[in-house]
Amino acid sequence: MTPAQNRAPKVSSVLLCLCCIHAFFSCAVRLVAGQTSKPVFACDVDSDPSLAGFGFCNASLGVEVRVADLVQRLTLQEKVGFLVNNAGNVDRLGIPKYEWWSEALHGVSYLGPGTKFSSLVPGATSFPQVILTAASFNATLFETIGKVVSTEARAMHNVGLAELTFWSPNVNIFRDPRWGRGQETPGEDPLLSSKYASSYVRGLQQSDDGKTDRLKVAACCKHYTAYDIDNWKGVDRFHFNAVVTQQDLDDTFQPPFKSCVLDGNVASVMCSYNQVNGKPTCADPDLLAGIVRGKWKLNGYIVSDCDSVDVFYNSQHYTKTPEEAAAKAILAGLDLDCGTFLGQHTEAAVKGGLLNESAIDKAISNNFATLMRLGFFDGDPRKQLYGKLGPDDVCTPSNQELAREAARQGIVLLKNTAGSLPLSSTAIKSLAVIGPNANVMKTMIGNYEGTPCKYVTPLQGLAAVVSTTYVAGCADVACGMAQTDDAKKAAVSADATVLVMGADQSIEKEKLDRVDLNLPGQQSLLVSEVANVSKGPVILVIMSGGGMDVSFAKDNDKITSILWVGYPGEAGGAAMADVIFGDHNPSGRLPMTWYPQSYADAVPMTNMNMRPDPATGYPGRTYRFYTGPTVYLFGDGLSYSNFSHTLVQVPQLVSVPLEEGHVCRSSACESLEATNEMCSNLALDVHLNVKNVGRFSGSHTVFLFSSPPSVHRAPRKHLLGFEKVFLASQSEAQVQFKVDVCKDLGVVDELGCRKVALGMHILHVGDLKHALSVQIGSSGLSLSPPRHF
C-alpha cells in the first residue's frame, strides 16, 4: 500500500503500515501519533530535516553521547514509557513506538507481539529444537544457525513483520529430566551450554560489516538464574524458592550466562520468575547489578521474564506495596519490564521518594543504547547495511537444507544390533511405519516455534524412499489405549518396522513438567507387541525433549535399533530417513543423562543440590555428580563406523608457579586459589590422532574429559572440550585441545571460589586414560616434556 493509497485522518496511536515498493519488496514504516499518514522512522532526517537538530539523531556521534542527548529531552512520564516491552512513542521527537518482545529460539517465532507472519512472509526456517541441535556438539553449526535466523529476522523487519530484539537463547542447565522446558536448552553440561550460548549469540548478533559496536539483531540469554522448575506436583515457578549452594551456583548454573556475556557479548540477560535463596532474581542487586552488570560488564539491558515484577509483588509478596516492588527491581539493576507493572507504578515510586529519577535514566539509557547499536535511530532501514533483505531471503533452499542438516547432525543412535541399521533402500521392499509421532507435523518443531517453511513428517520422509504402511497405533501420544492389532498386522508383513514414539507439548512444555520418565500411556506395550511379531529389523524412534526410561527396549533383542531425534524441526522426517537408510552416518551424542524411572520415584525436582549426599542416599544430578544407575549416559551415541583414538602428545606433569614464601610452600595444600597472576599463560596442549576404522565415512565427536582429584567435592568427571571431525573411511586426522589449567582443570570450592586442584587429574578420550599430575613448582611455569606416543 502506497502512502497515497493510505490517506487517513489523524491517528491517536502508533501504527504499522506497508509502503513503498522498493528494491523488489515492501518496507515497514511507522506512523507517529498525531501526524498525518506520512511514514516516518526514528531519526529519518531525509524525510523530516527538522530531526537533524537532535543530537541523538546524529549517527556520527558515539552511542553514549546520543543516548544522553535523548534521555535529557524526555519527561519523567515519557521515560517511564520506555521501561516496558511495549514502549511508547514520543511524537514531538519523532520516535515511533517499539515492541521489545520477539523470540527466536530455533528460528523466527510467532510468540511475542513483536513478530508475526503474513502472506508476504508466511513462514520462516524452523530448525530443530535446541536440545537436538546441541546433540551435534558442533559449535560452528550453532553459530551458522544463528546467522540464518538473524538474516531472516532482518528480512522480516524490513517488511514490518519483526522487530530487532529477540529474547533467545534459553541457556538454563537441564538439571532434572522431568523439566518441561529442558527441550529449549543445550543440555546438562555447563561447558556445552556455554559453547552453545556464546556461539548462537554471536550468530544472531555479529554485524556483517565487522563493527563490534553494531548489532544485527539483539539476543537475550535467559532465564537468570537457577531456573528449571515450571509446574511439578503443585510446585510452580511463580512461587518456587531455589535453595542453591554458592558452589553449585558458580559451578553449574552461572557458567552459561557468564559465557553469554563475556564470550558472546550478548545484548541482554533476562531474570527469571523464581527466587534464589529467598530473593526474587529480578529484585536481587547482587545477581543483577553486582554480577551481570558489575563483574561481567554486560553491554546491554536486563529484562524481566514476563510479569516477573508483578509476580514477586502479587504472588511472592516480596514487598508491601507495588511502588516498593518497582523501586526494588530498578535499583537491583532491571532495565526493562516485560509487562505493564513498571509502567503503572514507577512514577509513583519516584514521587514517593523510593526511587530517584536518575535510576530511571540509567535503565532507559541501557535500553536506548541497544536500539542505537541496532540502527533503530539511524533513519530508513532500507538505507542501512541490511536494507536489501526481504521476503526472498526467508525460507531459502539453503536455509531449509541447513535445517535438515542440523537434524541429521543431532540425531543420536543409541542401540544398533548388527544387521539392523542402516536399512538398504533396495533390499527393503516394504516398511511398516507405526506410532503416534509417525505422521506428526507441529510436534516436530517443539515450543517457541514459528510457522515453518514446510514440513516433512517421519512418514513422508520414509515413504519417499520405500513403500510404507502406516498405522498410528495410538490416538495420540498419551496412548490411553494402544491399538495393537492393526499395528501388528502391518509389522508381520513388512521387511522392517519403524516405531515413532515419544512425547509432545501435551507431555512436556513450559508450565508443564513430567512426573515420570516412562513412555506415556501404553506406548511401551505397543512397541513390545509389535516387536514380538516383526519379521525384520525393528527401529524404535523416540521423539522427545527429555530422556525416557526405555530400558525395556534397550534390553529387548527384538528391538534392534533405538534412535533419539529430539524435536527435529521442519525437515525432521527427511533427516530421519537420511539416517535410517544410510545417506547420513549418525554422529549425535546425548547432551543429557537418561535416568531410570526409579530416579523420578526417589528424587524430588525441588532438591537443587547437584552433588550427592551419602548420608541421605541422595544420588546427585547430571553425569558430573550422579552416582546411581542410568539408561544412557551423557555423551552416548553410536555411528555406523568405528573410530580409534591415539594420544600423540600430552604432558605428564604441570608445575604451577608460586612466589617464594607462599603458604603452600611450607604446608600441605589440596588446592591453590586461581589468581590472575598465577593463571597467566598456564596452559597445556593435548594432541591426539583419530582414525575412522570402519567402512562408512562420517563425522565423529571427540570428547576430552577430566576426572579431578577428590577435593572440594569436585565433579566425578567433567567435559574440558569437544571437537567434531569428518573422516572418510580409513582416513585419520589430528585433533588438538588447548587446556587452560585454571579454567579447565580448575574446580569451584564450597565458597564459590575457583581453585586449581593439586594432585592427579585423569584425562579421558574415548577409552583412553592419561594421568596428569598438577603440582607446585618454582616461580615460573613448568611443563614436563610432552609425552609422545
Residue pairs with C-beta under 8 A, 6 or more apart in sequence:
1 17
1 18
1 19
2 19
2 20
2 21
3 19
3 20
3 37
3 38
3 39
6 17
6 19
6 37
7 37
8 36
8 37
10 34
10 35
10 36
11 31
11 33
11 34
11 35
11 37
12 33
12 34
13 33
13 97
14 30
14 31
14 32
14 33
14 89
14 96
14 97
15 30
15 31
16 28
16 29
16 30
16 31
16 160
17 28
17 29
17 31
17 37
17 39
17 160
18 26
18 27
18 28
18 29
18 120
18 159
18 160
19 26
19 27
19 28
19 29
19 39
20 26
20 27
20 29
20 39
20 382
22 382
23 382
23 387
23 388
23 390
24 390
24 392
25 158
25 159
25 390
25 391
25 392
26 120
26 159
26 160
26 390
27 158
27 159
27 160
27 380
27 381
27 382
28 157
28 158
28 159
28 160
28 161
29 39
29 40
29 41
29 160
30 39
30 40
30 41
30 89
30 96
30 97
31 37
31 38
31 39
31 40
31 96
32 40
32 89
32 91
32 94
32 95
32 96
33 89
33 91
34 91
35 91
38 47
39 47
40 47
40 48
40 94
40 96
41 47
41 96
41 379
41 380
41 381
42 57
42 94
42 95
42 96
42 376
42 377
42 379
43 51
43 54
43 56
43 57
43 59
43 94
43 377
43 378
43 379
44 51
44 94
44 379
44 380
45 51
45 52
45 57
45 379
46 379
46 380
47 379
47 380
48 94
51 57
51 94
52 58
54 69
54 70
54 73
54 93
55 61
55 65
55 66
55 69
55 70
56 66
56 67
56 69
56 70
56 73
56 368
56 377
57 66
57 377
57 379
58 66
59 377
59 378
61 69
63 213
63 369
63 372
63 373
64 369
66 372
66 377
67 365
67 368
67 369
67 372
68 365
70 93
70 368
70 377
71 79
71 361
71 364
71 365
71 368
73 93
74 82
74 90
74 364
76 347
76 350
76 357
76 360
77 347
78 88
78 90
79 357
79 360
79 361
79 364
80 342
80 343
80 346
80 347
80 360
81 87
81 88
81 90
81 343
82 88
82 364
82 367
82 368
83 330
83 335
83 336
83 337
83 342
83 343
83 346
83 360
83 363
83 364
83 367
84 336
84 337
84 338
84 339
84 340
84 342
84 343
85 99
85 100
85 101
85 113
85 303
85 306
85 336
85 337
85 338
85 339
86 97
86 99
86 100
86 101
86 113
86 340
87 97
87 98
87 99
87 100
87 367
88 97
89 95
89 96
89 97
98 163
98 371
98 376
99 112
99 113
99 114
99 163
100 114
100 163
100 165
100 303
100 336
100 338
100 367
101 112
101 113
101 114
101 165
101 167
101 306
101 338
102 108
102 109
102 112
102 114
102 115
102 153
102 162
102 163
102 164
102 165
102 166
102 167
103 109
103 111
103 112
103 115
103 166
103 167
103 168
103 448
104 149
104 150
104 153
104 166
104 168
104 204
104 217
104 219
105 129
105 130
105 168
105 169
105 170
105 184
105 447
105 448
106 126
106 127
106 128
106 129
106 130
106 133
106 145
106 149
106 445
106 446
106 448
106 449
106 569
107 124
107 125
107 126
107 127
107 149
107 152
107 403
107 445
107 449
107 450
107 452
107 569
108 115
108 124
108 125
108 149
108 152
108 153
108 156
108 162
108 394
108 450
109 115
109 448
109 449
109 450
110 116
110 117
110 449
110 450
110 451
111 448
111 449
111 450
112 167
114 162
114 163
114 165
115 153
115 156
115 161
115 162
115 163
115 450
116 161
116 162
117 123
117 124
117 161
117 450
117 451
118 161
120 159
120 161
120 391
121 155
121 156
121 159
121 161
121 391
121 394
122 451
123 394
123 395
123 450
123 451
123 452
123 453
123 454
124 149
124 152
124 156
124 394
124 395
124 450
124 451
124 452
124 453
125 148
125 149
125 152
125 394
125 395
125 399
125 400
125 402
125 403
125 452
125 453
125 570
126 403
126 445
126 449
126 450
126 451
126 452
126 453
126 569
126 570
127 133
127 145
127 148
127 149
127 402
127 403
127 406
127 569
127 570
128 403
128 406
128 407
128 410
128 566
128 567
128 568
128 569
128 572
129 183
129 184
129 445
129 446
129 447
129 545
129 566
129 567
129 568
129 569
130 169
130 170
130 183
130 184
130 185
130 186
130 196
131 174
131 182
131 183
131 184
131 185
131 186
131 187
131 545
131 566
131 567
131 591
131 592
132 406
132 407
132 410
132 411
132 565
132 566
132 567
132 568
132 569
132 588
133 141
133 142
133 145
133 186
133 196
133 406
133 409
133 410
134 142
134 185
134 186
134 187
134 192
134 193
134 196
134 410
134 591
135 187
135 409
135 410
135 411
135 412
135 564
135 566
135 588
135 589
135 590
135 591
135 637
136 406
136 409
136 410
136 587
136 588
136 724
137 192
137 588
137 589
137 591
137 701
137 703
137 722
137 724
138 409
138 724
139 195
139 196
139 199
140 199
140 724
141 405
141 406
141 409
142 195
142 196
142 199
142 200
142 203
143 199
143 200
143 202
143 203
144 203
144 402
145 200
145 203
145 402
145 406
146 199
146 200
146 201
146 202
146 203
146 204
146 205
146 219
147 203
147 204
147 206
148 203
148 399
148 402
149 203
149 204
150 203
150 204
150 205
150 216
150 217
151 216
151 386
151 389
151 393
152 393
152 394
152 395
152 399
153 162
153 164
153 166
153 217
154 164
154 216
154 217
154 386
154 389
155 386
155 389
155 390
155 391
155 392
155 393
155 394
156 162
156 394
157 163
157 164
157 381
157 386
158 381
158 382
158 386
158 387
158 389
158 390
159 390
159 391
164 215
164 217
164 218
164 371
164 374
164 376
165 217
165 218
165 220
165 267
165 268
165 370
165 374
166 204
166 217
166 218
166 219
166 220
167 220
167 222
167 268
167 270
167 303
167 338
168 200
168 204
168 219
168 220
168 222
168 448
169 184
169 186
169 196
169 197
169 200
169 201
169 219
169 221
169 222
170 181
170 184
170 185
170 222
170 223
170 448
171 185
171 186
171 193
171 194
171 196
171 197
171 221
171 222
171 256
171 257
171 260
172 181
172 185
172 222
172 223
172 227
172 228
172 253
172 256
173 185
173 188
173 190
173 193
173 228
173 252
173 253
173 256
173 622
174 182
174 185
174 186
174 187
174 188
174 228
174 546
174 591
174 592
175 188
175 228
175 252
175 608
175 610
175 621
175 622
176 182
176 228
176 229
176 603
176 605
176 621
177 514
177 517
177 546
177 547
177 592
177 593
177 594
177 595
177 599
177 600
178 232
178 508
178 513
178 514
178 515
178 516
178 517
178 546
178 600
178 605
179 228
179 229
179 230
179 508
179 513
179 546
179 605
180 230
180 231
180 508
180 509
180 510
180 511
180 512
180 513
180 514
180 545
181 228
181 230
181 447
181 509
181 510
182 228
182 508
182 545
182 546
182 592
183 446
183 447
183 508
183 509
183 544
183 545
183 546
183 566
183 567
184 446
184 447
184 448
184 545
185 193
186 192
186 193
186 195
186 196
186 197
186 256
186 591
187 193
187 590
187 591
187 592
187 634
188 591
188 592
188 593
188 621
188 622
188 623
188 634
189 591
189 622
189 623
189 624
189 634
189 718
189 719
190 251
190 252
190 255
190 256
191 255
191 718
191 719
191 720
191 721
191 722
192 591
192 719
192 722
193 255
193 256
193 259
194 255
194 256
194 258
194 259
194 260
194 263
195 259
195 722
196 256
197 221
197 256
197 257
197 259
197 260
197 263
197 264
197 266
198 259
198 260
198 263
198 264
199 264
200 219
200 264
201 219
201 221
201 260
201 264
201 265
201 266
202 264
202 265
204 216
204 217
204 218
204 219
205 215
205 216
205 217
205 218
205 219
205 264
205 265
205 266
205 267
206 216
207 214
207 215
207 216
207 385
208 216
208 385
208 386
209 385
212 265
213 373
214 373
214 374
214 375
214 385
215 267
215 370
215 373
215 374
216 386
217 374
218 267
218 268
218 300
218 370
218 373
218 374
219 264
219 266
219 267
219 268
220 266
220 267
220 268
220 269
220 270
220 303
221 256
221 257
221 260
221 261
221 264
221 266
221 268
221 269
221 270
222 269
222 270
222 272
222 305
223 270
223 271
223 272
223 273
223 305
224 257
224 269
224 270
224 271
224 272
224 281
224 287
224 292
225 249
225 253
225 254
225 257
225 271
225 272
225 276
225 281
225 287
226 242
226 244
226 249
226 253
226 272
226 274
226 276
226 608
227 237
227 242
227 272
227 273
227 274
227 281
229 235
229 236
229 237
229 240
229 242
229 274
229 513
229 605
229 606
230 236
230 237
230 510
230 511
230 512
230 513
231 237
231 511
231 512
231 513
232 513
232 515
232 605
232 606
233 515
233 605
235 605
235 606
236 511
237 272
237 273
237 274
237 511
238 273
238 311
238 315
238 316
239 315
239 316
240 273
240 274
240 275
240 606
241 274
241 275
241 276
241 277
241 278
242 274
242 275
242 276
242 277
242 608
243 277
243 608
244 253
244 276
244 277
244 608
245 609
245 750
246 750
246 751
246 752
247 611
247 712
247 713
247 748
247 749
247 750
247 751
247 752
248 608
248 609
248 610
248 611
249 276
249 752
250 748
250 752
250 754
251 610
251 747
251 748
251 752
252 610
252 622
252 624
254 291
257 269
257 292
258 296
260 266
260 269
261 269
261 292
261 296
261 297
261 298
262 296
265 299
266 298
266 300
267 299
267 300
267 301
267 370
267 373
268 300
268 301
268 302
268 303
268 370
269 292
269 298
269 300
269 302
269 303
270 302
270 303
270 304
270 305
270 338
271 281
271 282
271 284
271 287
271 288
271 302
271 303
271 304
271 305
271 308
271 334
272 281
272 282
272 305
272 308
273 280
273 281
273 305
273 308
273 311
274 280
274 281
275 281
275 312
275 316
276 284
276 287
279 287
279 318
280 308
280 311
280 312
280 316
280 318
281 287
281 288
281 308
282 288
282 304
282 305
282 308
282 309
282 312
282 329
282 332
282 334
283 309
283 312
283 318
283 325
283 328
283 329
283 332
283 334
284 332
285 331
285 332
285 333
287 332
288 302
288 332
288 333
288 334
289 332
289 333
290 333
292 298
292 302
292 333
293 302
293 333
299 369
300 366
300 369
300 370
301 335
301 336
301 363
301 366
301 367
301 369
301 370
302 333
302 334
302 335
302 336
302 366
303 334
303 335
303 336
303 337
303 338
304 329
304 334
304 336
304 337
304 338
304 339
305 338
306 338
306 339
307 338
307 339
307 341
308 337
308 338
308 339
309 325
309 326
309 329
309 334
309 337
309 339
309 341
309 342
310 325
310 339
310 340
310 341
312 318
312 319
312 325
312 329
313 319
313 322
313 325
313 341
318 325
318 328
319 325
319 328
322 341
322 344
322 345
322 348
323 345
323 348
323 349
323 352
323 354
324 349
324 354
325 341
325 345
326 341
326 342
326 345
326 346
326 348
326 349
326 354
326 355
327 346
327 349
327 354
327 355
329 337
329 342
330 342
330 346
330 349
330 355
330 359
330 360
330 363
331 355
331 359
334 342
334 363
335 363
335 364
335 366
335 367
336 363
336 367
337 343
346 355
346 360
349 355
350 356
350 357
350 360
368 377
371 377
375 381
375 384
375 385
378 384
380 387
381 387
382 388
394 453
395 453
399 453
400 453
400 454
400 570
400 571
401 571
403 569
403 570
403 571
404 571
404 574
404 575
404 578
405 575
406 569
407 565
407 568
407 569
407 571
407 572
407 574
407 575
407 576
408 575
408 578
408 579
408 584
408 586
409 587
409 588
409 699
410 565
410 566
410 568
410 588
411 563
411 564
411 565
411 566
411 568
411 575
411 576
411 579
411 586
411 588
412 563
412 564
412 565
412 586
412 588
412 589
412 590
412 636
412 637
413 421
413 561
413 562
413 563
413 579
413 586
413 588
413 637
413 638
413 639
413 640
414 554
414 562
414 563
414 564
414 590
414 632
414 636
414 637
414 638
415 553
415 554
415 559
415 560
415 561
415 562
415 638
416 560
416 561
416 638
416 640
417 537
417 557
417 560
417 561
419 537
419 560
420 537
420 539
420 560
420 561
421 537
421 539
421 560
421 561
421 579
421 580
421 582
421 640
422 579
422 580
422 581
422 582
422 640
423 431
423 496
423 537
423 539
423 580
423 581
423 582
424 581
424 582
425 465
425 466
425 581
427 495
428 466
428 495
428 496
428 536
429 466
429 467
429 495
430 466
430 467
430 468
430 469
430 493
430 494
430 495
431 462
431 466
431 467
431 468
431 469
431 494
431 495
431 496
431 497
431 498
432 468
432 469
432 471
432 487
432 490
432 491
432 493
432 494
432 496
432 497
432 498
432 530
432 534
433 439
433 458
433 459
433 462
433 463
433 468
433 469
433 470
433 471
433 497
433 498
433 500
434 470
434 471
434 472
434 473
434 487
434 490
434 491
434 497
434 498
434 499
434 500
434 526
434 530
435 472
435 473
435 474
435 498
435 499
435 500
435 501
435 523
435 526
435 541
436 472
436 473
436 474
436 475
436 476
436 477
436 479
436 500
436 501
436 523
437 443
437 458
437 477
437 500
437 501
437 502
437 504
437 541
437 543
438 457
438 458
438 459
438 470
438 472
438 498
438 499
438 500
439 457
439 458
439 459
439 460
439 470
439 472
440 457
440 458
440 504
440 543
441 455
441 457
442 449
443 477
443 504
443 505
443 543
443 567
444 455
444 457
444 543
444 567
444 568
444 569
444 570
444 572
444 573
445 452
445 567
445 569
445 570
446 505
446 545
446 566
446 567
447 505
447 509
447 510
452 569
452 570
453 570
454 570
455 570
455 573
456 570
456 571
456 572
456 573
456 574
457 572
457 573
458 498
458 500
458 541
458 572
458 573
458 576
458 577
459 468
459 470
459 573
460 573
460 574
461 572
461 573
461 574
461 575
461 576
461 577
461 578
462 468
462 498
462 573
462 576
462 577
462 580
464 574
464 577
465 577
465 581
466 581
469 490
469 493
469 494
470 490
471 483
471 486
471 487
471 489
471 490
472 483
473 479
473 482
473 483
473 484
473 486
473 487
473 499
473 526
473 530
474 480
474 481
474 482
474 483
474 521
474 522
474 523
474 526
475 481
475 483
476 504
476 506
477 501
477 502
477 503
477 504
477 506
477 507
477 520
477 521
477 523
478 506
478 507
478 520
478 521
479 519
479 520
479 521
479 522
479 523
479 526
480 521
480 522
481 521
481 522
482 521
482 522
482 523
482 525
482 526
482 529
483 526
484 525
484 526
484 529
484 530
487 526
487 529
487 530
488 529
488 530
488 533
490 497
491 497
491 530
491 531
491 533
491 534
491 535
491 538
492 533
492 534
492 535
494 534
494 535
494 536
495 535
495 536
496 534
496 536
496 537
496 538
496 539
497 530
497 531
497 534
497 536
497 537
497 538
497 539
498 539
498 541
498 580
499 526
499 527
499 530
499 531
499 538
499 539
499 540
499 541
500 541
500 543
501 519
501 523
501 526
501 527
501 540
501 541
501 542
501 543
502 519
502 523
502 541
502 542
502 543
502 544
502 548
503 520
503 543
503 544
503 545
503 546
503 548
504 543
505 512
507 514
507 520
507 544
508 514
508 544
508 545
508 546
513 605
514 546
514 600
515 600
516 597
516 600
517 546
517 547
517 548
517 549
517 595
517 596
517 597
517 599
517 600
518 524
518 548
518 549
518 597
519 527
519 542
519 548
519 549
519 550
524 550
524 552
524 553
527 540
527 552
527 553
527 559
528 552
528 553
528 556
530 538
531 538
531 553
531 556
531 558
531 559
532 558
534 558
537 560
537 561
538 558
538 559
538 560
538 561
539 560
539 561
539 562
539 563
539 580
540 550
540 553
540 559
540 561
540 562
540 563
541 562
541 563
541 564
541 565
541 576
542 548
542 550
542 562
542 563
542 564
542 565
543 565
543 566
543 567
543 568
543 572
544 564
544 566
544 567
545 566
545 567
546 592
547 590
547 592
547 593
547 594
547 595
547 631
547 632
548 594
548 631
549 594
549 595
549 596
549 597
549 631
550 562
550 594
550 631
551 596
551 631
553 559
553 562
554 562
554 631
554 632
563 576
563 579
563 580
563 586
564 588
564 590
565 572
565 575
565 576
568 575
568 576
569 575
575 584
577 583
578 584
579 586
582 640
582 696
585 639
585 640
585 641
585 696
585 697
585 698
585 699
586 637
586 638
586 639
586 640
586 698
587 637
587 639
587 698
587 699
587 700
587 701
587 724
588 637
589 635
589 636
589 637
589 701
589 703
590 632
590 633
590 634
590 635
590 636
590 637
591 634
592 622
592 634
593 622
593 623
593 626
593 630
593 632
593 633
593 634
594 630
594 631
594 632
594 633
595 626
595 628
595 630
595 631
596 629
596 630
596 631
598 628
598 629
599 619
599 628
602 617
602 619
603 618
603 619
603 621
607 618
609 618
609 620
609 621
610 620
610 621
610 622
610 624
610 625
611 620
611 625
611 713
612 618
612 619
612 620
612 625
612 626
612 627
613 620
619 626
619 627
619 628
620 626
620 627
622 634
623 633
623 634
623 635
623 716
623 717
624 715
624 716
624 717
624 718
625 715
625 716
627 716
635 703
637 701
639 694
639 696
639 698
639 700
640 694
640 696
640 698
641 692
641 693
641 694
641 695
641 696
641 697
641 698
641 700
641 729
642 692
642 693
642 694
643 690
643 691
643 692
643 693
643 694
643 700
643 727
643 766
644 690
644 691
644 693
644 766
645 688
645 689
645 690
645 702
645 765
645 766
645 767
645 768
646 688
646 689
646 690
646 691
646 768
646 789
647 686
647 687
647 688
647 765
647 768
647 770
647 787
647 789
648 687
648 688
648 689
648 734
648 788
648 789
649 685
649 686
649 687
649 786
649 787
649 788
649 789
650 684
650 685
650 686
650 687
650 688
650 763
650 770
650 772
650 786
650 787
651 684
651 772
651 783
651 784
651 785
651 786
651 787
652 771
652 772
652 773
652 784
652 787
653 772
653 773
653 774
653 775
653 782
653 783
653 784
654 682
654 684
654 741
654 745
654 772
654 773
654 774
654 775
654 782
654 783
654 784
655 775
655 776
655 777
655 778
655 781
655 782
655 783
656 672
656 678
656 682
656 741
656 756
656 758
656 774
656 775
656 776
656 777
656 781
657 678
657 682
657 777
657 778
657 779
657 780
657 781
657 782
658 664
658 665
658 672
658 678
658 776
658 777
658 779
659 779
660 779
663 669
664 672
664 776
665 776
669 758
669 776
670 709
670 711
670 712
670 757
670 758
670 759
671 711
671 712
671 747
671 749
671 755
671 756
671 757
671 758
672 678
672 755
672 756
672 758
672 776
673 753
673 754
673 755
673 756
674 742
674 746
674 753
674 754
674 755
674 756
678 742
678 756
679 740
679 741
679 742
679 743
679 756
681 781
682 740
682 741
682 742
682 781
683 738
683 739
683 740
683 741
684 738
684 739
684 741
684 772
684 783
685 736
685 737
685 738
685 739
685 786
686 704
686 736
686 737
686 739
686 763
686 765
687 734
687 735
687 736
687 737
688 702
688 734
688 735
688 765
688 768
689 732
689 733
689 734
689 735
690 700
690 702
690 725
690 727
690 732
690 733
690 734
690 735
691 727
691 730
691 731
691 732
692 698
692 700
692 727
692 728
692 729
692 730
692 731
692 732
693 730
694 729
695 729
696 729
697 726
697 727
697 728
697 729
698 726
698 727
699 724
699 725
699 726
699 727
700 724
700 725
700 726
700 727
701 722
701 723
701 724
702 722
702 723
702 724
702 725
702 735
702 765
702 766
703 719
703 721
703 722
703 764
703 765
703 766
704 719
704 720
704 721
704 722
704 737
704 739
704 763
704 764
704 765
705 717
705 718
705 719
705 720
705 763
705 764
705 765
706 717
706 718
706 720
706 744
706 745
706 761
706 762
706 763
706 764
707 715
707 716
707 717
707 761
707 762
707 764
708 714
708 715
708 718
708 745
708 747
708 757
708 761
709 757
709 758
709 759
709 760
709 761
711 747
711 755
711 757
711 758
711 759
712 747
712 748
712 749
712 750
712 755
712 757
713 750
714 747
714 757
715 747
717 764
720 737
720 739
720 744
720 745
720 763
721 737
721 739
721 744
723 735
723 737
725 733
725 735
727 733
739 745
741 756
741 774
742 754
742 756
743 754
745 756
745 757
745 761
745 772
745 774
746 754
746 755
746 756
746 757
747 754
747 755
747 757
748 754
748 755
749 755
756 774
757 774
758 774
758 775
758 776
759 773
759 774
760 771
760 772
760 773
760 774
761 771
761 772
761 773
761 774
762 769
762 770
762 771
762 772
763 769
763 770
763 771
763 772
